Amino acid sequence: MRKFNARITKITILPEGTPIFGVEAIHVTVADEAAGEYISIEQITEQSDNKIGFEKEAWPLLKKAIQTIVDDSNKFGEYDKEQKQLDINI
């Protein structure tokens, strides 16, 4: 029987009431294109440019999301199976 691990690979930060596909959504992910993992921060804008723009009020959560992804990237999936949402309240 194979053993499986659970990993946190994406956190989305957005204003309350905003859909995850909205232009204000910021996505922090672990990415890997077969050359090793790296952290990706992406915000899809109407102009489709690759620049990220966020309000300074989003920085505390963004910083915490990045740190969570970095911390988790080397320790696969130690989490509470009943937990439905990542607790990164500041």
N, C-alpha and C positions, 0 to 999 in steps of 0.2 A: 504494500500500500504506500502510495506517495504521500509525502508530508507537504502541506501547503502553508504559506505564510500570508499574512494580511499586511498591507502597507498603506500608508497615507501617501498618495501621489499627487493630490490636487486639493487646493483650498481656494475658494472664491470669496472675495470681499466685495460687498456692494451695499449701497444705501438700502435701508428697510423699504420694502415694497417694490424694489427694482428686480426685474427678472434676471436670471443668471446669464442670459444672452444679451443683456442691455449694454449700451455703450459705456456705462459707468462701472461695469463689473471688471474687477482686476483678478486675474487668475495666476496663482503661484503654483508651479508644478515641478515635479522631478521629471526631467526629460532624458532620453537616451536614444541616440541615433547610431547605435552599435560601436561607439567610440568611447563609452563611459558616461556615467550620469552627470548631469549638470542641472542647475536651478534655472527655471525659465519664469519670467514675469511678463505677462501679456495683458494688454487691454485692447480689445477690438474697437476701433473707432469708425465713424461714418466715412472718414477719409481713407481708411484701411492702411494707415502708415504704421510703422513698427515702433513708434515712440510711445512710451507709457506716460500718462498724465494722471495725477491723482491729487485730490485735495489734501492739504497738510493734516486735516483731521483724520484721514484714513491711515496715516503713517503708523500709529501705534499697533493697529491690527495687522497691517502689512508687514511690519517688522517682526511681530510675533508669528505670523504665518510662515515667513521665510525661515525664522529660527526653528520652528516646529518641523518643517520639511528637512532642513539640514540635520537636525538632531535625529530624525527618524530614518534618514537615508542609509545609515549604517547599522541600524538595529531593526530588523524586520518585525513589524506588527505586534508589539506588546500593547494590547488595548482591551478595554472592557467590551465584550461581545454584545452586551445589552445597550451600549452607548450608541445613540442614533446620530449625534452631532458632536463634532470635535469641540471640546471645551477650551476655548482660547480667550475667554473673557478677561479683560484687563481691569 
